[in-house]
């Protein structure tokens, strides 16, 4: 009997409904499972037909779907938690009184400002000052290298994406050094003593086995501050090769390890009277017991005593003994009379023929002071010079040491590994303070010298045209100095970082950037703050920032990268078109960077109002902006002036400035920043009171963010670029010339090594391999040459087949002709535009190894660029002296799509005989427009004295029709260096007289050019002119106020 549904109670209805729902749910579940099974079957069948590549793609898609699903769940969970937190906050606020609500609201606002990390920083430099903005912080040094043999500590920003090892310690696992013996406890305890740390250099020197001879520079006379070890020129190492000194002569070096210990201590104390006797005694006793070099000298002394006794007993002359370190290759010690040996040296007696082994350093059983210069490559030099760092004396690095990939471990890789910071180990080098500074400078100069010496020995592999370019200079120098002949020519190529030719090329690269994208808009100077949080947190016990130039270099590099990223990618000053920077080092040792920024047109600072939004040159209100006031007072005050910045009693930087109520722009668009006389001032610790006249221009928000000296100024002239590269190559340095026995020698390598300065911070920068120069765009340097005058690279050892292959290879210029033949699209571009659209890449499917096993050099060609890349082409310059090359360059600036030299010389189907004639036929030089264009291009990149030289070359070799018009147009550019110290009229007259003098040097006269001014009545004193000195004085002030 069916029961009517109406008669079922409410409870029963619910039960029935629940059963219906469950049945439907089960049915849907079964249907879903069938559907899933069917889908899986289809996927399996489909997957079985897929290739491995397609399977990988499908797996990635599946992973992506899972991630999106989990992200959706996580976002929902976060939203739920946020809503719950909001509800809880509402409940809490509802219980507060009105006054309590205001207090809580202000606290929340301040907390948000302190922890703010805004994603959108575009234009943040010009926004309202945020005095509670938290300074940039790199974080803890808590990233550990995963290499088991390294485990060095790093900052997070030093990590390379996708790697768990680091380059700055073990070069991503490549470098592994042998384990060193434990550092002796007796010496380790000394590092806790202030007296030991303050005198660590003299204490090390009196215990060393060799001397380090260097021209140290003391900049502390007018610059009070922390100690800074700076060296000019090369470092040399000497050792006394005599075992003993006469009784009346003071003992030194290894001789001190064979005499009575107490006498040795007294001798050392006599050398440096302020040394602590107990500390000196502890070091001496420890080294005598454990140092293998000390034991080697003792071993020679003991053998000497034994031979003396034997000689007395036998009535025969004693054997001549010698102590040998580092036997040379090929020496068989079994051929000689070995008496004794240890792990670093061996004692030999002379053979019957009077022979001893050939070694790099030999100590003789003699009396006297026989100093010998030691090669820096000798593996014993380091333990000889730094016994406090290497008390056991075992050599750590030598030039044949291999890494895990059977490659030589360079001195740079060794040094990086040594100064890496690791937990759980005592590193005496990092505790070394002033001695650490010396070790860094010594190591960096060794690295540089090894590279330079390599280039000296491989001159045959350097482009031949470099030699040709200096022949004329050598001949002239020979005549001027009454020498008889020309000798060796040694050049230092532009491939060596920091060389004059290198500086010349990066300067020209920066000028190419200016020519293509326009002048820079901002000039920013960033100086490292040694007291920043990241440095102070990682100092060892008792250390100051001056003791850790490694930390200073690492932190500043990351801060600089952050600022560049902030400006270039995040648009801190608005849209950034380009940037370029160089890193330099103050005489006190701190690194600083000069950064030039070119902004997009819409963000250029053309009005005083816009400038005021970004740049300030005054003290802020201390009540409204207490944090900013403190930072400006600490970092952005110039003064008090003294001998370090004064010239003739005046500040070379132009301080104090004049009070100025508001920012103004003059007719040349030079800004004069607002410096109101509003009564604000700050008193420095020296008692010096500074007001707004002494404030260095800065961006307030950037100063709050970076907490360091960061000078920001608007650029109104390309002279700022010239200031950035004020050490550019200015011709062949006369210091490179040397006359020996009437023969002129030219050696750029020796001149470079003898003239450079090196401090500890720069030494660290070079050891870590950090960039000294960087720019937003790559510059493709484009060669040009006359037919069959291309430069080829070969060695004397190469056979005729290799030489022929080098001659047949195509360079960028020659392959440009071929590119125009094989790709019609390339014909719409000038030669210098090609790198923007094509890349210089290896030819595919090359045969690099011949059947006999010899290797072929890789060949390159222009290939279409597949992706957009920031790159600019730059043709090398050509002098008017070489008229054909000079006119070839003119043609390349006017002719597109040429397929040969003849094509460049073609005019209406006729081929001209010369490039000069082609320029004339094409109407490129029928008037002075082209010479004006040449001078205009030169004005971007050349200094005033170089502009004058070019103008003289144009007068002599190009015969302009109206040279007076060219002079009138460019006379101010040619006299800019004189204008730094003289009025405009006098500067122009001095510049003109200098041009007359240059003409006289070429056996020409200004009267040969009648349209030029002939009034030479202005009296000029040539002896007072120093273009390099004048260029350095005030050019920064002139281009930025």
Beta strands, then each sheet from edge to edge (+ up, - down):
strand 1: 143-144
strand 2: 153-154
strand 3: 211-216
strand 4: 230-240
strand 5: 242-244
strand 6: 321-327
strand 7: 337-341
strand 8: 345-349
strand 9: 359-367
strand 10: 371-374
strand 11: 485-490
strand 12: 522-527
strand 13: 576-585
strand 14: 591-599
strand 15: 646-647
strand 16: 650-651
strand 17: 664-665
strand 18: 671-672
strand 19: 681-683
strand 20: 689-691
strand 21: 710-714
strand 22: 737-740
strand 23: 743-747
strand 24: 757-759
strand 25: 773-775
strand 26: 778-782
strand 27: 838-842
strand 28: 860-864
strand 29: 871-875
strand 30: 906-907
strand 31: 910-911
sheet 1: 1+ 2-
sheet 2: 3+ 4- 10+
sheet 3: 3+ 4- 24+
sheet 4: 5+ 9+ 6- 8+ 7-
sheet 5: 11+ 23+ 22-
sheet 6: 21+ 12- 14+ 13- 25+
sheet 7: 15+ 16-
sheet 8: 17+ 18-
sheet 9: 19+ 20-
sheet 10: 26+ 29+
sheet 11: 27+ 28-
sheet 12: 30+ 31-
end
